[in-house]
Amino acid sequence: MTADASARTSSAPTSSRAFVSLIGAGPGDPGLLTLRGAEALRQADAVLFDYLANPELLRFCPQAETIYVGKKGFSEYISQEQINALIVQKAREGGGKRVARLKGGDVFVFGRGGEEAEACAQAGIPFEIVPGVTSAIAAPAYAGIPVTHREAARSFAVLTGNTREGGAHYEKLSGVDTLVLLMGVRNLEQISADLIAAGRDPQTPAATVQWGTTPRQRVATGTLATIAQAVREAGLEAPAVTVVGEVARLRDTLRWFDTSPAFGGSLAGRTVAVTRTRDGASALSDLLRARGASVLEVPLIRFADTGDEAALHARLRDLSGVAWLLLTSNQAVTALFTHLTRLGLDARHLAGVRIAAVGPSTARSLLERGVRADFVPRAPGARHLGAELPARPGEVALHLTSQVAEDELERGLTARGLRFERAELYRTEPAALSEPARERLRQADVVTLASGSAARHLAALAGTGFPVAAMGPQTAEAARAAGFTRVTVAQEATLEALADAAAQASEAVTSPAAP
């Protein structure tokens, strides 16, 4: 049976759990994903995403299988019929799965979402449509161009610039004030000539917006007669949106996004890869975007439950004799309170012990849960915690950590005569890195590392040919030990300092070598 035929077959039984969400991913800014879109991603077992869907959105579905089905320009990596069949196949797999199809822009605005919905309907698989913010409106808006305006445009039309299936009937659009062209960069000269031939004034203002709503946004302006040349001279390529109409004049007055501080920030025009756990979003990404960076969130490690929960729970229930509880990561804080909840306990259970945090970030995580750290070393890191912990010889220090914790803290404390114990609070495991994710990583100007395990995982999964910004000297040492040679160290263990280090590292990459 062909892929096309299988997508249209409805005779196979469909599990009651099989469900497909066709989700509009928006125009590129991850903040423009709808709340319903984010929720559908969280519920998904498998996610099919395309070229124009920002890969950062995959952070909403850390547990899901992710499949790249991108098509770029006229070069199709996978046909639409194959995508339709794959949606149906994944929904039926394993007794039925929830499938999310993540599409750039809006599902039904030149996204071929109607064909994918038809494939689901014909296969008897229930589905939903989650509309997205279309680039036809968002890209002009981020360029300072409203598609309607009471004094300049009371109507607009959205057209495809893809002429492979024949040109539009431009003469029928004579009464429309604003024309918005999607996918028309390659054919812009011909489209402009056809519009002029159909009666549109050659002096009509026009603008083309590339990568609208993202830090990579660039804009070329002109008239209908000159916009194709302006786009060529500016070097603009797909993805781009072209606006033709009097509203394009308003860019000079309403321009806001590409004049914001981010576009003049220390990371403007740079791509920064943020290595993170597969679980949860990264606050660092927001800081980097505020400085103008394009951010790639790259999951290198994931956190899993401890391999011996019974032993951990037994130790947590009875903390008698423990003088100090040592927490050396934000994940340790998260996991500790998760297990306390499972035991029917809360922060009051920790009242009899003193708690030490490895650095200010871990201390903040504790404070968010109503617990103030009794001790934080002057400089973050296991070495400093081991040397400075105000404990007396013979006291018990319990380190709650992962199975891959290094022994530097243990060596420092035992050398001072403390009784050191370790309990496996969670496990750190490698996350699979897909080839599309690996390719995006290769394009980064700098990679941030917040832990030694992230450095080791990055080296194992993608090599060491990256300039990296490391969170503190301990992470920097781990990065060098893993083989990285271009390492910039954050001045302190804060996200702001790590963003500063990323900017410094990216400047070193792009600056000419000293004579």
VEXDREN-2710 file (C-alpha; in Angstrom, 1 decimal):
% VEXDREN-2710
k/r/px/py/pz
1/MET/0.0/0.0/0.0
2/THR/1.4/3.5/-0.8
3/ALA/1.8/6.2/1.8
4/ASP/-1.0/8.2/0.2
5/ALA/-3.3/5.2/0.2
6/SER/-2.6/4.4/3.8
7/ALA/-3.5/7.9/4.9
8/ARG/-6.9/7.6/3.2
9/THR/-7.7/4.2/4.7
10/SER/-10.4/4.3/7.4
11/SER/-11.0/0.6/7.8
12/ALA/-8.3/0.0/10.4
13/PRO/-9.6/0.2/14.0
14/THR/-8.5/3.4/15.8
15/SER/-7.8/3.4/19.5
16/SER/-9.9/5.7/21.7
17/ARG/-6.7/7.4/22.8
18/ALA/-5.5/8.3/19.2
19/PHE/-5.8/12.0/18.7
20/VAL/-4.2/14.6/16.5
21/SER/-3.7/18.3/17.3
22/LEU/-2.9/20.5/14.3
23/ILE/-1.1/23.4/16.0
24/GLY/-0.2/26.8/14.5
25/ALA/3.3/27.5/15.9
26/GLY/3.1/31.2/15.1
27/PRO/5.6/33.3/13.0
28/GLY/8.8/32.6/14.9
29/ASP/8.7/34.4/18.2
30/PRO/8.1/31.6/20.7
31/GLY/6.1/34.0/22.9
32/LEU/3.4/34.0/20.2
33/LEU/2.4/30.4/20.7
34/THR/-1.1/30.2/22.0
35/LEU/-1.9/28.8/25.5
36/ARG/-3.9/26.0/23.9
37/GLY/-1.0/25.2/21.6
38/ALA/1.4/24.9/24.6
39/GLU/-1.1/22.6/26.4
40/ALA/-1.5/20.4/23.4
41/LEU/2.3/20.0/23.1
42/ARG/2.5/19.1/26.8
43/GLN/0.0/16.3/26.2
44/ALA/1.6/14.9/23.1
45/ASP/3.3/11.5/22.7
46/ALA/4.8/12.4/19.3
47/VAL/5.4/15.8/17.6
48/LEU/5.9/16.4/13.9
49/PHE/7.4/19.8/13.3
50/ASP/8.5/21.7/10.2
51/TYR/11.1/24.2/9.1
52/LEU/9.2/27.3/10.1
53/ALA/8.2/26.1/13.5
54/ASN/10.6/27.5/16.1
55/PRO/12.4/24.4/17.6
56/GLU/12.4/26.2/21.0
57/LEU/8.7/25.3/21.3
58/LEU/9.7/21.7/21.7
59/ARG/10.5/22.5/25.3
60/PHE/6.8/22.2/26.0
61/CYS/6.9/18.5/25.1
62/PRO/10.1/17.1/26.8
63/GLN/8.7/13.6/27.0
64/ALA/7.5/13.3/23.4
65/GLU/9.1/11.7/20.4
66/THR/10.0/14.6/18.0
67/ILE/10.1/14.1/14.2
68/TYR/11.4/16.8/11.8
69/VAL/9.3/16.9/8.6
70/GLY/10.6/20.2/7.3
71/LYS/10.3/21.5/3.8
72/LYS/12.3/24.5/2.8
73/GLY/11.6/26.4/-0.4
74/PHE/11.3/24.1/-3.4
75/SER/13.5/21.4/-1.8
76/GLU/11.2/18.9/-0.1
77/TYR/12.8/16.5/2.4
78/ILE/9.4/14.8/2.7
79/SER/6.3/15.0/0.6
80/GLN/3.0/16.3/1.9
81/GLU/1.4/12.9/1.2
82/GLN/4.2/11.2/3.3
83/ILE/3.5/13.7/6.2
84/ASN/-0.2/12.9/6.1
85/ALA/0.5/9.2/6.2
86/LEU/3.0/9.7/9.1
87/ILE/0.5/11.6/11.2
88/VAL/-2.0/8.8/10.8
89/GLN/0.6/6.1/11.5
90/LYS/1.8/7.8/14.7
91/ALA/-1.7/8.3/15.9
92/ARG/-2.4/4.5/15.5
93/GLU/0.9/3.4/16.9
94/GLY/1.1/1.4/20.1
95/GLY/-2.6/1.2/20.6
96/GLY/-3.1/4.9/20.0
97/LYS/-1.1/8.1/20.7
98/ARG/-1.7/11.8/21.0
99/VAL/0.1/13.4/18.0
100/ALA/0.9/17.1/17.7
101/ARG/1.6/18.5/14.2
102/LEU/3.4/21.8/14.8
103/LYS/3.2/24.1/11.8
104/GLY/4.7/27.5/11.2
105/GLY/2.2/30.4/11.3
106/ASP/-1.4/29.4/11.2
107/VAL/-2.6/25.9/10.4
108/PHE/-5.0/26.9/7.6
109/VAL/-3.2/30.0/6.1
110/PHE/-1.2/28.4/3.2
111/GLY/0.0/25.7/5.6
112/ARG/-1.7/22.7/3.9
113/GLY/-3.3/22.0/7.3
114/GLY/-6.6/21.3/5.5
115/GLU/-5.0/18.4/3.7
116/GLU/-3.7/17.0/7.0
117/ALA/-7.1/17.4/8.7
118/GLU/-8.7/15.6/5.8
119/ALA/-6.2/12.7/6.2
120/CYS/-7.2/12.4/9.8
121/ALA/-10.9/12.5/9.0
122/GLN/-10.6/9.9/6.3
123/ALA/-8.7/7.6/8.6
124/GLY/-11.3/8.0/11.4
125/ILE/-8.9/9.7/13.8
126/PRO/-10.3/12.5/15.9
127/PHE/-8.4/15.8/15.7
128/GLU/-8.5/19.4/16.7
129/ILE/-7.3/22.6/15.0
130/VAL/-5.3/25.0/17.2
131/PRO/-5.1/28.3/15.2
132/GLY/-1.8/30.1/15.3
133/VAL/-0.7/33.7/14.7
134/THR/-0.1/34.0/11.0
135/SER/3.0/35.7/9.7
136/ALA/0.8/37.5/7.2
137/ILE/-0.3/39.8/10.1
138/ALA/2.5/39.3/12.6
139/ALA/5.6/40.0/10.4
140/PRO/4.2/43.3/9.1
141/ALA/3.2/44.3/12.7
142/TYR/6.7/43.6/14.0
143/ALA/8.0/45.8/11.2
144/GLY/5.6/48.6/12.2
145/ILE/3.1/48.0/9.4
146/PRO/-0.6/47.5/10.2
147/VAL/-2.3/45.6/7.5
148/THR/-5.4/47.8/8.0
149/HIS/-5.7/51.5/9.0
150/ARG/-8.9/53.6/9.1
151/GLU/-7.3/56.3/6.9
152/ALA/-5.2/54.1/4.6
153/ALA/-6.6/50.6/4.3
154/ARG/-10.0/49.1/5.1
155/SER/-9.3/45.7/3.5
156/PHE/-6.5/43.3/2.9
157/ALA/-5.9/40.1/1.1
158/VAL/-3.3/37.3/1.8
159/LEU/-1.8/35.7/-1.3
160/THR/0.6/32.9/-1.9
161/GLY/3.7/33.9/-3.8
162/ASN/4.3/30.3/-4.9
163/THR/3.5/30.4/-8.7
164/ARG/4.2/26.7/-9.4
165/GLU/0.5/26.1/-9.6
166/GLY/-0.3/29.2/-11.6
167/GLY/-0.5/32.9/-10.9
168/ALA/-3.2/34.6/-9.0
169/HIS/-6.0/36.6/-10.7
170/TYR/-4.6/39.9/-9.7
171/GLU/-7.1/41.8/-11.7
172/LYS/-9.8/40.7/-9.3
173/LEU/-8.0/42.3/-6.4
174/SER/-8.2/45.9/-7.7
175/GLY/-10.5/46.9/-4.8
176/VAL/-8.3/45.5/-2.0
177/ASP/-6.3/48.1/-0.3
178/THR/-3.4/46.0/1.2
179/LEU/-1.9/42.9/-0.4
180/VAL/0.2/40.5/1.7
181/LEU/2.3/38.0/-0.1
182/LEU/3.6/34.8/1.5
183/MET/6.4/32.7/0.0
184/GLY/7.0/35.2/-2.8
185/VAL/10.6/36.2/-2.5
186/ARG/11.9/34.2/-5.5
187/ASN/9.1/35.4/-7.7
188/LEU/8.8/38.9/-6.4
189/GLU/9.9/40.6/-9.7
190/GLN/7.4/38.7/-11.7
191/ILE/4.6/39.2/-9.1
192/SER/5.3/42.9/-9.1
193/ALA/5.1/43.1/-12.9
194/ASP/1.9/41.1/-12.9
195/LEU/0.3/43.4/-10.3
196/ILE/1.3/46.5/-12.3
197/ALA/0.0/44.9/-15.4
198/ALA/-3.3/44.3/-13.6
199/GLY/-3.6/48.0/-12.8
200/ARG/-1.9/48.4/-9.4
201/ASP/0.0/51.7/-9.3
202/PRO/3.8/51.1/-9.6
203/GLN/4.4/53.8/-7.0
204/THR/2.4/51.9/-4.3
205/PRO/4.6/51.6/-1.2
206/ALA/5.9/48.1/-0.4
207/ALA/8.0/46.4/2.2
208/THR/9.5/42.9/2.6
209/VAL/10.1/41.4/6.1
210/GLN/12.4/38.5/6.5
211/TRP/12.3/36.3/9.6
212/GLY/9.7/38.5/11.1
213/THR/9.2/38.6/14.9
214/THR/12.6/37.1/15.5
215/PRO/16.0/38.7/16.3
216/ARG/17.0/37.8/12.7
217/GLN/14.3/40.2/11.3
218/ARG/15.4/42.4/8.4
219/VAL/13.2/44.7/6.3
220/ALA/13.6/46.2/2.8
221/THR/11.3/49.0/1.6
222/GLY/10.5/50.5/-1.7
223/THR/7.6/50.7/-4.1
224/LEU/5.8/48.0/-6.1
225/ALA/8.1/48.9/-9.0
226/THR/11.4/48.8/-6.9
227/ILE/10.8/46.3/-4.1
228/ALA/12.2/43.3/-5.9
229/GLN/15.5/45.1/-6.5
230/ALA/15.5/46.4/-2.9
231/VAL/15.2/42.8/-1.7
232/ARG/18.0/41.6/-3.9
233/GLU/20.3/44.4/-2.8
234/ALA/19.5/43.7/0.9
235/GLY/20.2/40.0/0.4
236/LEU/16.8/39.0/1.8
237/GLU/15.6/35.5/1.3
238/ALA/12.9/33.2/2.5
239/PRO/11.1/33.1/4.8
240/ALA/9.7/36.5/4.1
241/VAL/6.4/38.4/3.9
242/THR/5.8/41.3/1.4
243/VAL/3.2/44.0/2.0
244/VAL/2.0/46.1/-0.8
245/GLY/-0.2/49.1/0.0
246/GLU/-0.3/52.6/1.5
247/VAL/0.1/51.1/5.0
248/ALA/3.7/50.3/4.2
249/ARG/4.5/54.1/4.6
250/LEU/3.6/53.8/8.3
251/ARG/6.8/51.8/9.0
252/ASP/8.7/55.1/9.4
253/THR/6.4/56.2/12.2
254/LEU/5.5/52.9/13.8
255/ARG/8.8/51.0/13.6
256/TRP/9.3/49.5/17.1
257/PHE/10.7/46.0/17.2
258/ASP/14.0/46.4/15.3
259/THR/14.7/49.6/17.2
260/SER/14.3/48.0/20.6
261/PRO/17.3/47.6/23.0
262/ALA/17.6/43.9/22.0
263/PHE/18.6/44.8/18.5
264/GLY/21.4/46.9/19.7
265/GLY/22.3/44.5/22.5
266/SER/25.6/42.8/23.2
267/LEU/24.3/39.6/21.4
268/ALA/22.5/41.2/18.5
269/GLY/22.9/39.0/15.4
270/ARG/24.4/36.1/17.4
271/THR/23.0/32.6/17.9
272/VAL/23.5/31.2/21.3
273/ALA/22.8/27.5/22.1
274/VAL/21.6/27.0/25.7
275/THR/22.3/23.5/26.9
276/ARG/19.7/22.5/29.4
277/THR/17.9/19.6/30.9
278/ARG/15.1/18.1/28.8
279/ASP/12.7/19.0/31.6
280/GLY/11.6/22.7/31.8
281/ALA/12.3/25.9/30.1
282/SER/15.3/28.1/30.6
283/ALA/15.2/31.5/32.2
284/LEU/18.7/32.1/30.6
285/SER/17.0/32.0/27.2
286/ASP/14.9/35.1/28.1
287/LEU/18.0/37.0/29.2
288/LEU/19.8/36.2/26.0
289/ARG/16.9/37.2/23.9
290/ALA/16.7/40.5/25.7
291/ARG/20.2/41.1/24.5
292/GLY/19.3/40.4/20.9
293/ALA/20.4/36.8/20.6
294/SER/18.7/34.1/18.6
295/VAL/18.4/31.2/21.1
296/LEU/18.6/27.5/20.5
297/GLU/17.6/25.4/23.5
298/VAL/19.5/22.1/23.2
299/PRO/18.5/19.3/25.6
300/LEU/21.6/17.3/26.4
301/ILE/20.6/15.7/29.7
302/ARG/17.4/14.7/31.4
303/PHE/16.6/14.0/34.9
304/ALA/15.1/10.7/36.0
305/ASP/13.9/9.2/39.3
306/THR/16.4/7.6/41.6
307/GLY/17.1/4.0/41.0
308/ASP/16.4/3.2/44.7
309/GLU/13.5/5.2/45.9
310/ALA/13.0/3.0/48.9
311/ALA/16.5/3.7/50.3
312/LEU/16.1/7.4/49.6
313/HIS/12.8/7.6/51.3
314/ALA/14.1/5.7/54.3
315/ARG/16.9/8.3/54.6
316/LEU/14.6/11.3/54.2
317/ARG/12.1/10.0/56.7
318/ASP/14.7/9.9/59.4
319/LEU/17.2/12.7/59.3
320/SER/18.2/12.3/63.0
321/GLY/21.9/12.6/63.4
322/VAL/22.3/14.7/60.2
323/ALA/23.9/18.1/61.0
324/TRP/24.0/19.4/57.4
325/LEU/22.0/18.8/54.3
326/LEU/24.0/19.6/51.2
327/LEU/22.3/20.7/47.9
328/THR/24.5/21.4/44.9
329/SER/22.0/22.1/42.1
330/ASN/18.6/23.5/41.4
331/GLN/17.5/20.1/40.3
332/ALA/18.4/18.8/43.8
333/VAL/16.1/21.3/45.3
334/THR/13.3/20.4/42.9
335/ALA/13.7/16.6/43.5
336/LEU/14.0/17.0/47.3
337/PHE/10.6/18.7/47.5
338/THR/9.1/16.2/45.1
339/HIS/10.1/13.3/47.3
340/LEU/9.0/15.1/50.5
341/THR/5.6/15.5/48.8
342/ARG/5.5/11.8/48.0
343/LEU/6.2/11.0/51.6
344/GLY/3.4/13.3/52.8
345/LEU/5.9/15.8/54.2
346/ASP/6.8/19.4/53.6
347/ALA/9.5/22.0/54.5
348/ARG/8.7/21.6/58.2
349/HIS/10.4/18.2/58.1
350/LEU/13.7/19.9/57.5
351/ALA/13.5/22.1/60.6
352/GLY/16.0/19.9/62.5
353/VAL/18.9/20.2/60.1
354/ARG/21.0/23.0/58.6
355/ILE/20.9/23.4/54.9
356/ALA/23.9/24.4/52.7
357/ALA/23.5/25.6/49.0
358/VAL/26.4/25.3/46.6
359/GLY/25.7/28.8/45.2
360/PRO/23.2/31.7/45.0
361/SER/21.1/30.1/42.2
362/THR/20.5/27.0/44.4
363/ALA/19.8/29.2/47.4
364/ARG/17.2/31.1/45.4
365/SER/15.5/27.8/44.5
366/LEU/15.3/27.0/48.1
367/LEU/13.9/30.4/49.0
368/GLU/11.2/30.1/46.4
369/ARG/10.0/27.1/48.5
370/GLY/10.1/29.0/51.7
371/VAL/13.5/27.7/53.0
372/ARG/16.5/30.0/53.6
373/ALA/19.9/28.4/53.2
374/ASP/21.9/28.4/56.4
375/PHE/25.1/28.6/54.4
376/VAL/26.2/29.6/50.9
377/PRO/30.0/29.7/50.1
378/ARG/31.6/33.0/49.1
379/ALA/32.3/31.5/45.6
380/PRO/30.0/28.9/44.1
381/GLY/31.3/25.3/43.6
382/ALA/31.8/22.1/45.4
383/ARG/35.4/22.9/46.2
384/HIS/34.4/26.1/48.1
385/LEU/31.5/24.4/49.8
386/GLY/33.8/21.7/51.1
387/ALA/36.4/24.2/52.3
388/GLU/34.1/26.7/53.9
389/LEU/31.1/24.8/55.4
390/PRO/31.0/25.8/59.0
391/ALA/30.8/22.3/60.4
392/ARG/32.7/20.6/63.2
393/PRO/34.7/17.3/62.9
394/GLY/32.5/14.3/63.5
395/GLU/29.3/16.0/62.3
396/VAL/27.3/14.2/59.6
397/ALA/26.9/16.0/56.2
398/LEU/24.3/14.4/53.8
399/HIS/24.8/15.2/50.2
400/LEU/21.6/14.8/48.2
401/THR/22.7/14.5/44.5
402/SER/22.7/12.4/41.4
403/GLN/24.5/9.2/40.6
404/VAL/27.2/11.0/38.6
405/ALA/28.2/13.5/41.3
406/GLU/31.9/14.1/41.5
407/ASP/33.8/13.3/44.7
408/GLU/35.4/16.8/45.2
409/LEU/32.9/17.7/47.9
410/GLU/33.4/14.4/49.7
411/ARG/37.1/14.7/49.6
412/GLY/37.1/18.2/51.0
413/LEU/34.8/17.4/53.9
414/THR/36.3/14.0/54.9
415/ALA/39.7/15.7/54.9
416/ARG/38.3/18.0/57.6
417/GLY/37.1/15.1/59.7
418/LEU/33.4/15.2/58.8
419/ARG/31.3/12.1/58.3
420/PHE/30.1/12.3/54.7
421/GLU/27.0/10.5/53.4
422/ARG/25.6/10.6/49.9
423/ALA/22.0/9.7/48.8
424/GLU/20.9/9.4/45.2
425/LEU/18.1/11.9/44.9
426/TYR/17.7/11.7/41.1
427/ARG/19.5/10.3/38.1
428/THR/21.2/12.3/35.3
429/GLU/20.9/10.6/31.9
430/PRO/21.8/11.6/28.4
431/ALA/19.1/12.9/26.1
432/ALA/19.0/11.9/22.5
433/LEU/20.1/14.6/20.1
434/SER/18.4/14.4/16.7
435/GLU/20.2/15.2/13.5
436/PRO/18.2/18.5/13.0
437/ALA/19.1/19.5/16.5
438/ARG/22.7/18.6/15.9
439/GLU/22.7/20.7/12.7
440/ARG/21.2/23.7/14.5
441/LEU/23.8/23.3/17.2
442/ARG/26.6/23.5/14.6
443/GLN/25.4/26.9/13.5
444/ALA/25.6/28.5/17.0
445/ASP/28.2/31.2/17.7
446/VAL/28.6/30.1/21.3
447/VAL/27.2/27.4/23.6
448/THR/26.4/27.9/27.3
449/LEU/27.3/25.3/29.9
450/ALA/25.7/25.4/33.4
451/SER/27.3/22.2/34.7
452/GLY/30.1/19.8/34.2
453/SER/27.7/17.1/33.2
454/ALA/26.4/19.4/30.4
455/ALA/30.0/19.8/29.2
456/ARG/30.6/16.1/29.1
457/HIS/27.3/15.3/27.4
458/LEU/27.9/18.0/24.8
459/ALA/31.4/16.6/24.0
460/ALA/30.0/13.1/23.7
461/LEU/27.0/14.0/21.6
462/ALA/28.4/16.8/19.3
463/GLY/32.1/17.1/19.8
464/THR/34.2/19.9/21.3
465/GLY/34.6/22.3/18.4
466/PHE/32.4/25.0/20.0
467/PRO/33.3/28.1/21.9
468/VAL/31.6/27.8/25.2
469/ALA/30.6/30.0/28.1
470/ALA/30.8/28.2/31.4
471/MET/28.9/28.9/34.7
472/GLY/31.8/29.3/37.1
473/PRO/35.4/27.8/37.3
474/GLN/34.3/24.3/38.2
475/THR/32.2/24.0/35.1
476/ALA/35.0/25.5/33.1
477/GLU/37.4/22.9/34.4
478/ALA/35.0/20.2/33.4
479/ALA/34.7/21.7/30.0
480/ARG/38.5/21.8/29.5
481/ALA/38.8/18.2/30.8
482/ALA/36.2/17.2/28.2
483/GLY/38.3/18.7/25.4
484/PHE/36.9/22.2/24.9
485/THR/39.6/24.7/24.2
486/ARG/37.7/28.0/23.8
487/VAL/36.2/28.5/27.2
488/THR/34.9/31.8/28.7
489/VAL/34.2/31.7/32.4
490/ALA/31.3/33.6/33.9
491/GLN/32.5/36.0/36.7
492/GLU/29.9/34.6/39.1
493/ALA/27.4/31.8/39.2
494/THR/24.4/33.8/38.0
495/LEU/22.4/33.7/34.8
496/GLU/23.3/37.4/34.2
497/ALA/27.0/36.6/34.4
498/LEU/26.6/33.6/32.1
499/ALA/24.9/35.9/29.6
500/ASP/27.8/38.3/29.9
501/ALA/30.2/35.4/29.3
502/ALA/28.3/34.3/26.2
503/ALA/28.5/37.9/24.8
504/GLN/32.3/37.9/25.5
505/ALA/32.7/34.5/23.9
506/SER/30.8/35.5/20.8
507/GLU/32.8/38.7/20.4
508/ALA/36.0/36.6/20.5
509/VAL/34.6/34.4/17.7
510/THR/33.7/37.2/15.4
511/SER/36.7/39.5/16.1
512/PRO/39.6/39.4/13.8
513/ALA/42.7/37.7/15.2
514/ALA/45.3/40.0/16.7
515/PRO/48.3/40.6/14.6
END
